[in-house]
Amino acid sequence: MSKFLDVERSRKYELREIVNASFYLVKTGCQWRLLPGDFPKWQTVYYYFSTWKKNEIWEQIHESLVEQIRKTAGKNEEPTVGIIDAQSVKSTLVSSQSKGFDAGKKIKGIKRHLIVDTLGLILAVVIQSASVQDRDGAISVIDKLIENWKKVIKIFADAGYAGELIGKVKKQFKIKLEIIKRNELHIFKILPKSWIVERTFSWIDTNRRNSKNYERLNDTSVAMVHISAIRIMLNRF
């Protein structure tokens, strides 16, 4: 990781200032060119952001913090249980990749597909078209999950993931997909486990850059989610 952070090369700005500027942009939702003058030049901040995104540095930082938070909470660094869900998000005029229409929620934009652990920490995130059904998009995010978290043996999901997907996940990933059943008496009740991932969506949405999809590329949208999660986890320490 050190070679990507350019620790050997003399720098005009401290890396902490680059990170702080990235946090500011994600939290406030401002444009790159509107970063306050107290930070390094926006071109410099964007260069580091883009380089770290390309080399998956943001993802590596995020993964390291997840392990530390879990250890602090008295859990194993490697999770064994996940919770999956998706969130449709409106796109803007400048965003373009994977734009679609969610007919159920009447939203034109993208879908953030997440898997979180039992603490609500993000384990995997994939950006898809809003037109993709949850059960159709699940394989991609589970595939992303096992790249970094290989000990997961069970994933909780709502009824939108029921059906043939259960067998596919079991066969392809050796992971049990357990469907959380809704209350058949039509009495309002928070679904067990499901509220955890819903809370994570709420945490991410407090960062205004994520209030809509402003990014042209899916990997940029993923990086914005990672930076938002990094901010949240650092506040826990």
Secondary structure, 3 states (H helix, E strand, C coil): CCCCCCCCCCCCCCHHHHHHHHHHHHHHCCCHHHCCCCCCCHHHHHHHHHHHHHCCHHHHHHHHHHHHHHHHCCCCCCCCEEEEEEEEEEECCCCCCCCEEECCCCEEEEEEEEEECCCCCEEEEEEEECCCCHHHHHHHHHHHHHHHCCCCCEEEECHHHCCHHHHHHHHHHCCEEEECCCCCCCCCCCCCCHHHHHHHHHHHHCCHHHCCECCCCHHHHHHHHHHHHHHHHHCCC
